[in-house]
Amino acid sequence: MKEPRSNARTTQTFAALLPRSGGLAPLALLALACSNIADAGTLAAQVEQTAQRNFAEYLELLRQRNVPDVPADMVRNAEFLQESFGRRRFRTRRMENAAGRPAVLAELDSGASGLPTVLFYLHFDGQPVIPAEWLQDDPFVPVVRRRDAAGRWQEVAHDALQARPLDPELRVFARSASDDKAPIMMFLTAIDLLASQGKPPAFDVKVLLDAEEEIGSPSLPDMIAAEPAAFRADALVILDGPAHASRRPTLVFGNRGITHTTLTVFGPRAPLHSGHFGNYAPNPAQRLAALLATMKDDDGRVTIPGYYDGIVLTEADRAALATVGDDEAALLRRAGIARAERVGGNYQEALQYPSLNVRGLAAAGVGAIAANVVPSEAIAEIDLRTTPDSDGRRLFGLVRRHIEDRGYHLVEGAPTDEERARHDKLASFTLGSVQAAARMSMDSALGRWAVEALRAPTAPRPNDEPVRIRMMGGTVPTDVLVEALRLPFVLVPTVNDDNNQHARDENLRIGHFLTGTETIYSLLTTPYGP
């Protein structure tokens, strides 16, 4: 790593970055947010005080509905975030797209000339919700809870977030409480703390706030291609994902990709009465189940020839994976399973291989639950989680060939009467969105900088070695960003590992909000030299 270039900006000049007054009524105190934080004692105390001043803003952000299917909601989120970053003296702009779901680009100069620029990526969209499954009536009305002596979640007043000392075991329940609105507020809280101390960031900062991450960021390539200079930077830091269960600061050097596919097995032209046609008309749901069963064995390994080709783990790789230190017994308890699949020797090894996952099943003509019919078709939505060594389109081709080898004639769309008359087994297998996996060397200059930052005295556990993960299982749009911008990247996850992201009762542990803020503060105050 090069020697960092000096930042000569004075603390008096950086005072101009203090949040501006005004804005939403729940945020009336934000103008005073930094007035006495610098005198709060230890860094941890300063982080706690700053966080408590920002919790109202966090809760208000969670109230902004953010499922990308409703573009108008995404516009309101973008407006909210423009105002939030603007109060911190960021220059902000909306990055429009044809879908009407604008991203936000925010920039903050350190004030010193010649410093590198680090681009932080976050997203503010969330997964759809099924309100009936949640503990609360509306997943977009945040609820604060703590466990009682019996381990049950009990709702408490929002005032609990202002108690001194702050209970780190409190949790905020809402859609996107962790994925990914919490890291946005952690980032802003770290910026507020810097301003209160009169410190500039150690480099120039850009922040990309994506509105479409949960649907594969389809607008991002064209957005970057249209204005590459707007996104120009020296490094990319992605703030997304769960930190390690040990609660040690965590760095991730890659992520799996995802390829969406749809498999439909056709039966009779229309649903048939199961009494009149049972034992006569083949049931496509049963055929689909049998077909899916041929794709994996009882140990969870994909049986399709060539599926794992190209995956090579060296002894050094396996040693690095072992140092993560996962508690395998705890993982089994958390998942509620007796044993793990045998794709890898442990959890981290399993993530280095492509997966084949049935993520949804449906049978046409059976109603919401069931009906006494032979359905007309059965559908499986399948995701293929990929690695840098396993291209999603190649895996799609292997699965397609496997289906044909099992006697199925594949059609495009609904089969014609001629096809129905000629072929006993009819199916369609279609390719959806494809996001590639990406991985960086764990010994890259950016990786060494991130490790240095998370070992710094300002980090949550400076005496602990950060957890370094070769590749996480989830998918973020690194493929688009890295391909378009040619940037080195690292992922810095900050939220609790049991946050229920993408599922019901998503939540954020308040203790992780504090340590996540410390982590981001450490990144912002550690000089970077590419």
TORNUTI-464402 format. One record per residue (C-alpha): residue number from 1; y negated, z negated, x. Coordinates in Angstrom, 1 decimal. Layout:
N
(NUM,(Y,Z,X)),
...
// end
This chain:
530
(1,(0.0,0.0,0.0)),
(2,(-3.5,0.8,1.3)),
(3,(-6.0,-1.9,2.0)),
(4,(-8.0,-2.5,-1.2)),
(5,(-11.5,-1.1,-1.3)),
(6,(-14.1,-3.8,-1.7)),
(7,(-15.8,-4.4,-5.1)),
(8,(-19.4,-5.3,-4.4)),
(9,(-20.5,-5.8,-8.0)),
(10,(-22.1,-9.2,-8.6)),
(11,(-21.1,-11.7,-11.2)),
(12,(-24.6,-11.5,-12.6)),
(13,(-24.2,-7.8,-13.3)),
(14,(-20.8,-8.3,-14.9)),
(15,(-22.3,-10.8,-17.3)),
(16,(-23.4,-7.7,-19.3)),
(17,(-19.7,-7.2,-20.2)),
(18,(-19.7,-10.3,-22.4)),
(19,(-18.8,-9.5,-26.0)),
(20,(-21.6,-8.4,-28.2)),
(21,(-22.3,-10.4,-31.4)),
(22,(-21.7,-9.0,-34.9)),
(23,(-18.7,-7.5,-36.5)),
(24,(-16.2,-8.8,-39.1)),
(25,(-16.9,-12.1,-40.8)),
(26,(-13.7,-13.8,-39.5)),
(27,(-14.9,-13.0,-36.0)),
(28,(-18.3,-14.7,-36.3)),
(29,(-17.7,-16.9,-33.3)),
(30,(-16.7,-14.0,-31.0)),
(31,(-20.3,-13.7,-29.6)),
(32,(-19.9,-17.2,-28.2)),
(33,(-16.3,-16.6,-27.0)),
(34,(-17.1,-16.9,-23.3)),
(35,(-19.9,-19.4,-23.4)),
(36,(-18.1,-22.4,-22.0)),
(37,(-14.6,-21.1,-21.0)),
(38,(-15.3,-21.1,-17.3)),
(39,(-15.8,-24.9,-17.4)),
(40,(-12.4,-25.4,-19.2)),
(41,(-10.6,-26.5,-16.1)),
(42,(-7.4,-24.9,-15.0)),
(43,(-6.7,-21.2,-15.6)),
(44,(-4.1,-22.1,-18.2)),
(45,(-6.6,-24.2,-20.1)),
(46,(-9.1,-21.4,-20.0)),
(47,(-6.5,-18.9,-21.3)),
(48,(-5.7,-21.3,-24.1)),
(49,(-9.3,-21.7,-25.1)),
(50,(-10.0,-18.0,-25.0)),
(51,(-6.9,-17.2,-27.0)),
(52,(-7.8,-19.7,-29.7)),
(53,(-11.2,-18.0,-30.0)),
(54,(-9.4,-14.7,-30.5)),
(55,(-6.6,-15.7,-32.9)),
(56,(-8.8,-14.9,-35.9)),
(57,(-9.3,-11.4,-34.6)),
(58,(-5.6,-11.0,-33.9)),
(59,(-4.7,-12.1,-37.5)),
(60,(-7.3,-9.7,-38.9)),
(61,(-5.8,-6.9,-36.8)),
(62,(-2.3,-7.7,-38.3)),
(63,(-3.8,-7.3,-41.8)),
(64,(-4.5,-3.7,-41.1)),
(65,(-1.5,-1.8,-42.5)),
(66,(-0.2,0.5,-39.8)),
(67,(2.7,2.6,-40.9)),
(68,(2.0,6.2,-39.6)),
(69,(3.1,7.7,-42.9)),
(70,(-0.3,6.7,-44.3)),
(71,(-2.9,8.4,-42.0)),
(72,(-5.8,6.6,-43.7)),
(73,(-4.4,3.3,-42.6)),
(74,(-4.2,4.5,-39.1)),
(75,(-7.9,5.5,-39.2)),
(76,(-8.8,2.0,-40.3)),
(77,(-6.8,0.6,-37.4)),
(78,(-8.6,2.9,-35.0)),
(79,(-12.0,1.9,-36.4)),
(80,(-11.1,-1.8,-36.0)),
(81,(-10.0,-1.3,-32.4)),
(82,(-13.0,0.8,-31.5)),
(83,(-15.2,-2.1,-32.7)),
(84,(-13.1,-4.7,-30.9)),
(85,(-13.2,-2.9,-27.6)),
(86,(-16.8,-1.9,-28.1)),
(87,(-17.8,-5.6,-28.4)),
(88,(-16.4,-6.0,-24.9)),
(89,(-18.7,-3.2,-23.6)),
(90,(-15.9,-0.6,-23.4)),
(91,(-17.0,3.0,-24.0)),
(92,(-14.7,4.1,-26.8)),
(93,(-14.0,7.4,-28.5)),
(94,(-11.6,8.5,-31.2)),
(95,(-9.1,11.2,-30.1)),
(96,(-8.4,13.2,-33.3)),
(97,(-5.3,15.1,-34.1)),
(98,(-4.2,17.5,-36.9)),
(99,(-2.1,14.7,-38.5)),
(100,(-5.2,12.5,-39.2)),
(101,(-3.8,9.7,-37.1)),
(102,(-6.4,9.2,-34.3)),
(103,(-5.8,7.6,-31.0)),
(104,(-8.5,5.5,-29.3)),
(105,(-9.5,5.9,-25.6)),
(106,(-11.5,3.0,-24.1)),
(107,(-13.0,2.9,-20.7)),
(108,(-14.5,0.0,-18.6)),
(109,(-15.9,0.6,-15.1)),
(110,(-15.6,-2.1,-12.6)),
(111,(-19.1,-1.4,-11.3)),
(112,(-18.1,-0.6,-7.8)),
(113,(-17.9,3.0,-6.5)),
(114,(-14.7,4.5,-5.2)),
(115,(-12.2,2.2,-6.9)),
(116,(-9.0,3.6,-8.3)),
(117,(-8.5,3.8,-12.1)),
(118,(-5.5,2.2,-13.9)),
(119,(-4.6,3.6,-17.3)),
(120,(-3.1,1.0,-19.7)),
(121,(-1.1,2.4,-22.6)),
(122,(-0.6,0.4,-25.9)),
(123,(0.1,1.5,-29.4)),
(124,(-1.1,0.1,-32.8)),
(125,(1.3,1.8,-35.2)),
(126,(4.3,0.0,-36.6)),
(127,(7.6,0.5,-38.3)),
(128,(8.0,0.8,-42.1)),
(129,(8.7,-2.4,-44.0)),
(130,(10.9,-3.5,-46.9)),
(131,(8.9,-6.5,-48.2)),
(132,(11.9,-7.9,-50.2)),
(133,(13.7,-8.6,-47.0)),
(134,(11.0,-10.7,-45.4)),
(135,(10.4,-14.4,-45.7)),
(136,(6.8,-13.7,-46.9)),
(137,(5.6,-11.7,-49.8)),
(138,(3.6,-9.2,-47.8)),
(139,(4.6,-8.4,-44.2)),
(140,(0.9,-7.4,-43.5)),
(141,(-0.4,-10.8,-44.5)),
(142,(0.3,-12.9,-41.3)),
(143,(2.0,-16.3,-41.7)),
(144,(2.2,-19.0,-39.1)),
(145,(5.4,-21.0,-38.9)),
(146,(7.2,-23.7,-36.8)),
(147,(10.7,-24.9,-36.9)),
(148,(11.6,-28.2,-38.5)),
(149,(14.1,-30.7,-37.2)),
(150,(16.9,-28.8,-38.8)),
(151,(15.8,-25.5,-37.2)),
(152,(14.4,-24.0,-40.4)),
(153,(11.1,-22.0,-40.3)),
(154,(8.4,-23.8,-42.2)),
(155,(5.0,-22.3,-43.0)),
(156,(1.9,-24.1,-41.7)),
(157,(-1.8,-23.5,-42.1)),
(158,(-3.5,-21.0,-39.8)),
(159,(-5.5,-24.0,-38.5)),
(160,(-2.4,-25.0,-36.5)),
(161,(-3.5,-22.2,-34.1)),
(162,(-6.7,-24.2,-33.3)),
(163,(-5.0,-27.5,-32.5)),
(164,(-5.4,-29.1,-29.0)),
(165,(-3.1,-28.9,-27.3)),
(166,(-1.8,-25.7,-28.8)),
(167,(1.9,-25.8,-29.7)),
(168,(3.5,-22.9,-27.8)),
(169,(6.4,-22.8,-30.3)),
(170,(4.3,-21.7,-33.2)),
(171,(5.0,-18.2,-34.3)),
(172,(3.0,-15.6,-36.2)),
(173,(5.1,-13.5,-38.6)),
(174,(3.9,-10.0,-39.6)),
(175,(4.7,-6.4,-39.0)),
(176,(3.5,-5.5,-35.5)),
(177,(2.9,-9.2,-34.6)),
(178,(4.7,-8.4,-31.4)),
(179,(5.2,-4.6,-31.3)),
(180,(2.5,-3.8,-30.2)),
(181,(-0.6,-5.5,-31.5)),
(182,(0.0,-8.8,-29.6)),
(183,(-0.3,-7.1,-26.2)),
(184,(-3.6,-5.4,-27.4)),
(185,(-5.0,-8.9,-28.2)),
(186,(-3.6,-10.3,-25.0)),
(187,(-5.4,-7.5,-23.1)),
(188,(-8.7,-8.2,-24.8)),
(189,(-8.3,-12.0,-24.2)),
(190,(-7.8,-11.3,-20.5)),
(191,(-11.0,-9.2,-20.5)),
(192,(-12.9,-12.0,-22.3)),
(193,(-11.7,-14.5,-19.7)),
(194,(-12.8,-12.3,-16.8)),
(195,(-16.2,-11.9,-18.5)),
(196,(-16.6,-15.7,-18.9)),
(197,(-15.9,-16.1,-15.2)),
(198,(-18.4,-13.3,-14.2)),
(199,(-15.6,-11.3,-12.6)),
(200,(-15.2,-7.6,-12.9)),
(201,(-11.7,-6.0,-13.0)),
(202,(-10.4,-5.2,-9.6)),
(203,(-10.4,-1.4,-10.5)),
(204,(-11.7,0.9,-13.2)),
(205,(-9.9,0.5,-16.5)),
(206,(-8.9,3.0,-19.1)),
(207,(-7.0,2.1,-22.2)),
(208,(-5.1,4.5,-24.4)),
(209,(-4.3,3.1,-27.9)),
(210,(-1.7,5.4,-29.5)),
(211,(-1.3,5.7,-33.3)),
(212,(2.0,7.5,-33.3)),
(213,(4.4,5.8,-30.8)),
(214,(6.9,4.8,-33.5)),
(215,(7.3,8.4,-34.6)),
(216,(7.6,9.8,-31.0)),
(217,(3.9,10.4,-30.2)),
(218,(4.0,14.0,-31.4)),
(219,(0.3,14.6,-30.9)),
(220,(0.0,13.2,-27.4)),
(221,(1.0,16.3,-25.4)),
(222,(-1.7,18.5,-27.0)),
(223,(-4.3,15.6,-26.9)),
(224,(-3.8,15.3,-23.1)),
(225,(-3.6,19.0,-22.5)),
(226,(-6.9,19.5,-24.3)),
(227,(-8.8,17.0,-22.2)),
(228,(-6.9,16.1,-19.1)),
(229,(-9.9,14.7,-17.3)),
(230,(-10.4,12.1,-20.0)),
(231,(-7.0,10.6,-19.1)),
(232,(-7.3,11.0,-15.3)),
(233,(-6.1,7.9,-13.5)),
(234,(-4.2,6.7,-10.4)),
(235,(-1.6,4.7,-12.2)),
(236,(-0.1,4.0,-15.6)),
(237,(0.8,0.5,-16.9)),
(238,(2.6,0.4,-20.3)),
(239,(2.2,-2.9,-22.2)),
(240,(5.1,-2.8,-24.6)),
(241,(8.5,-4.4,-25.1)),
(242,(10.0,-7.9,-24.8)),
(243,(9.9,-10.0,-21.7)),
(244,(13.1,-11.3,-20.2)),
(245,(14.8,-14.2,-22.1)),
(246,(14.3,-16.5,-19.1)),
(247,(10.5,-16.2,-19.8)),
(248,(9.9,-15.2,-16.2)),
(249,(7.2,-12.5,-15.8)),
(250,(9.0,-9.1,-16.2)),
(251,(8.6,-5.7,-14.8)),
(252,(10.4,-2.6,-16.0)),
(253,(10.7,0.6,-14.0)),
(254,(12.1,3.0,-16.6)),
(255,(13.1,3.4,-20.2)),
(256,(15.7,5.3,-22.0)),
(257,(14.8,8.4,-24.0)),
(258,(15.9,9.1,-27.6)),
(259,(17.2,12.2,-29.4)),
(260,(17.4,12.1,-33.1)),
(261,(20.1,14.1,-34.9)),
(262,(21.4,14.4,-38.5)),
(263,(25.1,15.0,-39.3)),
(264,(25.9,16.0,-42.9)),
(265,(29.4,16.5,-44.2)),
(266,(29.6,18.5,-47.4)),
(267,(32.0,17.9,-50.3)),
(268,(32.0,19.3,-53.8)),
(269,(29.0,21.3,-55.0)),
(270,(27.9,18.4,-57.2)),
(271,(29.1,14.8,-57.5)),
(272,(32.4,14.6,-59.5)),
(273,(33.9,11.8,-61.6)),
(274,(36.1,9.8,-59.3)),
(275,(38.7,9.3,-62.1)),
(276,(39.0,13.0,-62.9)),
(277,(38.7,14.3,-59.3)),
(278,(39.9,11.4,-57.1)),
(279,(43.0,12.6,-55.1)),
(280,(41.9,16.2,-55.7)),
(281,(38.3,16.8,-54.3)),
(282,(38.0,15.7,-50.7)),
(283,(35.5,12.8,-50.3)),
(284,(32.8,13.7,-47.7)),
(285,(32.0,10.0,-47.1)),
(286,(35.5,9.3,-46.0)),
(287,(35.6,12.5,-43.9)),
(288,(32.3,11.5,-42.3)),
(289,(33.6,8.1,-41.5)),
(290,(36.7,9.6,-39.9)),
(291,(34.7,12.1,-37.9)),
(292,(32.4,9.4,-36.6)),
(293,(35.4,7.3,-35.6)),
(294,(36.6,10.1,-33.3)),
(295,(33.3,9.8,-31.2)),
(296,(33.8,6.3,-29.8)),
(297,(36.8,4.2,-28.9)),
(298,(37.3,0.5,-29.7)),
(299,(35.5,-0.5,-26.6)),
(300,(32.4,1.3,-27.7)),
(301,(32.7,4.1,-25.1)),
(302,(31.8,7.6,-26.2)),
(303,(35.0,9.7,-26.1)),
(304,(33.3,13.1,-26.1)),
(305,(34.1,14.8,-22.8)),
(306,(31.2,15.0,-20.3)),
(307,(29.0,12.5,-22.2)),
(308,(28.6,10.2,-19.2)),
(309,(28.5,13.0,-16.6)),
(310,(25.7,12.5,-14.0)),
(311,(25.5,8.8,-14.3)),
(312,(26.1,7.2,-10.8)),
(313,(25.4,3.6,-10.1)),
(314,(25.4,2.8,-6.4)),
(315,(26.3,-0.7,-5.1)),
(316,(22.6,-1.2,-4.5)),
(317,(21.9,-0.3,-8.1)),
(318,(24.5,-2.7,-9.3)),
(319,(23.2,-5.5,-7.1)),
(320,(19.7,-4.9,-8.4)),
(321,(21.0,-5.0,-12.0)),
(322,(22.8,-8.3,-11.3)),
(323,(19.7,-10.0,-10.0)),
(324,(18.1,-9.7,-13.5)),
(325,(20.2,-12.8,-14.3)),
(326,(20.9,-12.2,-18.0)),
(327,(22.7,-15.1,-19.8)),
(328,(25.5,-13.0,-21.3)),
(329,(26.8,-15.9,-23.4)),
(330,(23.4,-16.4,-24.9)),
(331,(23.1,-12.6,-25.7)),
(332,(26.4,-12.8,-27.6)),
(333,(25.3,-15.8,-29.5)),
(334,(22.0,-14.2,-30.4)),
(335,(23.7,-11.0,-31.6)),
(336,(26.4,-12.9,-33.4)),
(337,(29.2,-11.0,-31.9)),
(338,(32.4,-12.1,-30.2)),
(339,(32.4,-9.6,-27.3)),
(340,(30.2,-6.8,-26.0)),
(341,(31.2,-3.2,-25.8)),
(342,(32.7,-2.1,-22.5)),
(343,(30.3,0.7,-21.6)),
(344,(28.9,-1.3,-18.6)),
(345,(30.1,-4.3,-16.8)),
(346,(27.1,-6.3,-18.2)),
(347,(24.1,-5.9,-20.4)),
(348,(21.9,-4.3,-17.8)),
(349,(24.6,-1.9,-16.7)),
(350,(25.2,-0.8,-20.3)),
(351,(21.5,0.3,-20.5)),
(352,(22.0,2.8,-17.7)),
(353,(24.3,5.0,-19.7)),
(354,(23.5,7.2,-22.7)),
(355,(24.5,5.8,-26.1)),
(356,(25.5,7.3,-29.4)),
(357,(24.3,5.1,-32.3)),
(358,(24.8,5.6,-36.0)),
(359,(21.4,4.4,-37.4)),
(360,(21.8,5.2,-41.1)),
(361,(24.4,6.3,-43.6)),
(362,(24.0,7.7,-47.1)),
(363,(26.2,9.5,-49.7)),
(364,(24.5,11.8,-52.2)),
(365,(25.3,11.1,-55.8)),
(366,(26.3,7.4,-55.4)),
(367,(23.0,5.9,-56.5)),
(368,(21.2,2.9,-54.9)),
(369,(24.5,1.0,-54.3)),
(370,(27.6,2.8,-55.7)),
(371,(28.9,5.0,-58.5)),
(372,(32.3,6.1,-59.7)),
(373,(32.0,9.6,-58.2)),
(374,(33.2,11.7,-55.4)),
(375,(29.8,12.4,-53.7)),
(376,(28.6,15.9,-52.9)),
(377,(27.7,15.1,-49.3)),
(378,(27.5,12.3,-46.8)),
(379,(24.8,12.0,-44.2)),
(380,(24.7,10.1,-40.9)),
(381,(21.5,9.7,-38.9)),
(382,(22.5,9.4,-35.3)),
(383,(20.3,8.6,-32.3)),
(384,(21.3,9.4,-28.8)),
(385,(19.6,7.1,-26.3)),
(386,(19.3,9.0,-23.0)),
(387,(18.7,8.3,-19.4)),
(388,(17.0,10.4,-16.7)),
(389,(20.4,11.7,-15.7)),
(390,(21.5,12.8,-19.2)),
(391,(19.4,15.3,-21.1)),
(392,(19.2,14.8,-24.9)),
(393,(19.7,18.5,-25.7)),
(394,(22.8,18.7,-23.5)),
(395,(24.3,15.6,-25.2)),
(396,(23.5,17.2,-28.6)),
(397,(25.4,20.3,-27.6)),
(398,(28.4,18.2,-26.5)),
(399,(28.5,16.3,-29.9)),
(400,(28.1,19.6,-31.7)),
(401,(31.1,21.1,-29.8)),
(402,(33.1,17.9,-30.6)),
(403,(32.4,18.3,-34.3)),
(404,(33.5,22.0,-34.2)),
(405,(36.7,21.0,-32.3)),
(406,(37.6,18.7,-35.2)),
(407,(37.8,21.7,-37.5)),
(408,(34.4,21.7,-39.0)),
(409,(32.5,24.9,-39.7)),
(410,(28.8,24.2,-39.1)),
(411,(26.2,25.7,-41.4)),
(412,(22.4,25.8,-41.5)),
(413,(21.3,24.1,-44.7)),
(414,(23.4,23.9,-47.8)),
(415,(26.6,26.0,-47.6)),
(416,(26.9,29.2,-49.7)),
(417,(29.6,29.8,-52.3)),
(418,(31.3,32.1,-49.8)),
(419,(31.3,29.5,-47.1)),
(420,(32.7,26.9,-49.6)),
(421,(35.5,29.3,-50.5)),
(422,(36.4,30.1,-46.9)),
(423,(36.2,26.8,-45.1)),
(424,(37.9,23.5,-45.9)),
(425,(35.6,21.4,-43.6)),
(426,(31.8,22.1,-43.8)),
(427,(29.1,20.2,-42.1)),
(428,(25.6,20.7,-40.6)),
(429,(24.4,19.1,-37.4)),
(430,(20.7,19.3,-36.7)),
(431,(18.5,18.4,-33.8)),
(432,(15.4,16.3,-34.5)),
(433,(12.8,14.9,-32.1)),
(434,(13.6,14.6,-28.4)),
(435,(11.9,12.1,-26.1)),
(436,(13.1,12.1,-22.5)),
(437,(13.9,9.1,-20.4)),
(438,(11.8,8.3,-17.3)),
(439,(12.4,6.0,-14.3)),
(440,(10.4,5.1,-11.2)),
(441,(11.6,3.7,-7.9)),
(442,(11.5,-0.1,-7.9)),
(443,(10.0,0.2,-4.4)),
(444,(7.1,2.5,-5.3)),
(445,(3.5,1.5,-4.3)),
(446,(2.8,0.7,-7.9)),
(447,(5.9,-1.4,-8.2)),
(448,(4.9,-3.4,-5.1)),
(449,(1.4,-3.9,-6.5)),
(450,(2.8,-5.1,-9.8)),
(451,(5.2,-7.5,-8.1)),
(452,(2.3,-8.8,-6.0)),
(453,(0.2,-9.4,-9.1)),
(454,(3.0,-11.3,-10.8)),
(455,(3.5,-13.5,-7.8)),
(456,(-0.2,-14.3,-7.6)),
(457,(-1.5,-17.9,-8.4)),
(458,(-2.9,-16.5,-11.6)),
(459,(0.5,-15.4,-12.9)),
(460,(2.3,-17.5,-15.5)),
(461,(5.0,-18.7,-13.0)),
(462,(3.7,-17.8,-9.5)),
(463,(6.5,-19.5,-7.7)),
(464,(9.2,-17.5,-9.5)),
(465,(10.3,-14.1,-8.5)),
(466,(9.4,-11.6,-11.3)),
(467,(12.4,-10.1,-13.2)),
(468,(12.7,-6.5,-12.1)),
(469,(14.6,-4.3,-14.6)),
(470,(15.7,-0.8,-13.5)),
(471,(15.5,0.6,-17.0)),
(472,(15.0,-0.9,-20.5)),
(473,(16.9,0.2,-23.6)),
(474,(13.9,1.1,-25.8)),
(475,(11.8,4.2,-25.7)),
(476,(8.1,4.7,-25.1)),
(477,(6.3,8.0,-24.5)),
(478,(6.4,7.8,-20.7)),
(479,(7.9,11.3,-20.6)),
(480,(4.8,12.8,-22.2)),
(481,(2.3,10.7,-20.1)),
(482,(4.1,11.2,-16.8)),
(483,(4.8,14.9,-17.3)),
(484,(1.2,15.6,-18.3)),
(485,(-0.6,13.3,-16.0)),
(486,(1.8,13.1,-13.0)),
(487,(1.2,9.3,-12.7)),
(488,(3.4,6.6,-11.3)),
(489,(4.1,4.0,-14.0)),
(490,(5.5,0.6,-14.7)),
(491,(6.2,-1.2,-17.9)),
(492,(5.0,-4.8,-18.3)),
(493,(6.6,-6.4,-21.4)),
(494,(4.9,-9.6,-22.6)),
(495,(6.3,-10.7,-26.0)),
(496,(9.3,-13.0,-26.8)),
(497,(12.7,-11.3,-26.6)),
(498,(13.7,-12.6,-30.1)),
(499,(10.7,-11.1,-31.8)),
(500,(12.6,-9.0,-34.4)),
(501,(10.6,-5.9,-33.6)),
(502,(11.4,-3.0,-36.0)),
(503,(13.2,-5.4,-38.3)),
(504,(12.3,-7.9,-41.0)),
(505,(10.4,-11.1,-40.0)),
(506,(8.9,-9.6,-36.8)),
(507,(7.1,-12.4,-35.0)),
(508,(5.3,-13.5,-31.9)),
(509,(5.8,-16.8,-30.1)),
(510,(2.4,-18.2,-29.3)),
(511,(3.5,-19.4,-25.9)),
(512,(4.2,-15.8,-25.0)),
(513,(0.6,-14.9,-26.1)),
(514,(-0.7,-17.3,-23.5)),
(515,(1.7,-16.2,-20.7)),
(516,(1.2,-12.6,-21.6)),
(517,(-2.6,-13.0,-21.3)),
(518,(-2.1,-14.6,-17.9)),
(519,(0.1,-11.7,-16.8)),
(520,(-2.4,-9.1,-17.8)),
(521,(-5.2,-11.2,-16.2)),
(522,(-3.2,-11.2,-13.0)),
(523,(-2.9,-7.4,-13.1)),
(524,(-6.6,-6.9,-13.8)),
(525,(-7.6,-9.2,-10.9)),
(526,(-5.2,-7.7,-8.2)),
(527,(-6.7,-4.8,-6.3)),
(528,(-4.7,-1.6,-6.6)),
(529,(-4.6,1.0,-3.8)),
(530,(-2.4,4.0,-4.4)),
// end
